[in-house]
Amino acid sequence: MNDVLYVNGGTPLEGTITVRGAKNFVSKAMVASLLGESPSVLRNVPQIRDVGVVTGLLELHGVAVKSDPEAGILDLDPSNVESAHVADIDAHAGSSRIPILFCGPLLHRLGEAFIPDLGGCRIGDRPINYHLDILRQFGAVVDKRENGIHIRAPRRLQGTKIELPYPSVGATEQLLLTAVRAEGITELSNAAIEPEIMDLIAVLQKMGAIISVDTDRVIRIEGVDRLEGYTHTALGDRIEAASWASAALATGGDIMVKGATQPEMMTFLNTFRKVGGRFDVQDDGIRFWHPGGDLTPIVLETDVHPGFMTDWQQPLVVALTQAKGLSIVHETVYENRFGFTDALRGMGATIQVYKECLGGRDCRFGQRNFHHSAVVSGPTPLEAADIEVPDLRGGFSHLIAALAAKGTSTVRGISLIDRGYENFQDKLTALGADVSRG
């Protein structure tokens, strides 16, 4: 399939679509199946490329995977886990960062693990030193080689006490997947507590883990000798839901997002309402729409949960180009997340980026010479353009801009969006968008 999408914009998106399990949870729950001594069943699984990558990596390690894509069900049997060939892992993983999370489970099952050079979206510094330091503190031996990183456990991993310098989601996931079968008690301070983390904890508890979460971002894990499989239904993807909500706002549309749930989206919903959008929480999803009239500019800061999620920021910025007045957005999670605004400026948006902290507080990027604040002036009509997708979330934001713009845009590198948005082209067609793959 060609990696180009032609978008004839200027038409409000209207209709109903469905979001399934969260990309940022499903892949981690799949990895967790390695820890069990019996099969696991994961439901509400989306058909996205990341799921395919993890499925392939599990199969390389001997996990039997049965998939029912239409029903969204995965059966994962880790009975015959074995070491995989380095070349196979490297070739299959591609640019995915998922292999780093295989380390803890594989150290418990096999005593060794390998990860190739890691890729992922280029939106900022995502160092794996957090992960490697965590594994070392459990007693793992890390050997960096030319083709990647080899890790081994000379004896059973031991519980430890760790404080993260920043509540990193990936580092918290690494610790959870490693600590549950380590000997003794592990304590993690300054942990991430995102809904996807809590759902992973729920899965591990179903498997037999003993995990407590305190109100001060401290997670305590009592290691156990054995874990069993799980049966679990993944929480909905709050990032995809918010992306469609922003698309409704930017195009003047009306979208019913089945599978969206209120508890995980409360911060987004407050902001959506402040901008001037309307929503209706229903039993099976949330309806989002533009009520007409002017949108309202806002001052916004991204933050770790329960703050405004960084992945919500990019699609909402597209909608803010249509608000009447000046909006200020301060990004505190990823330092290079405003690179996507270059394409928006090329389409007619008025956006200026700054190195200073323009929010209500200083952040860790304020003294590091990063353009991490933006001022958006609107409303500005958007014009069609030739766009190159930079990363997953920025790419979907560019797609929203193309849908809102007059004329036909050419969006290149569209396969990046397949990583995290299930059947997005079919959903666009269902919403009345005029799009075609090149």
PyMOL commands that set and color helices and strands:
alter all, ss='L'
color gray80, all
select helices_A, chain A and resi 23-35+49-60+86-93+98-110+129-137+169-179+195-207+238-251+263-275+310-320+337-346+392-404+415-418+424-430
alter helices_A, ss='H'
color red, helices_A
select strands_A, chain A and resi 4-9+14-18+40-43+64-68+73-77+112-115+141-145+148-152+161-163+185-189+210-213+219-222+231-233+254-258+278-282+285-289+299-301+325-330+350-354+373-378+386-388+407-412+434-437
alter strands_A, ss='S'
color yellow, strands_A
deselect
rebuild
show_as cartoon
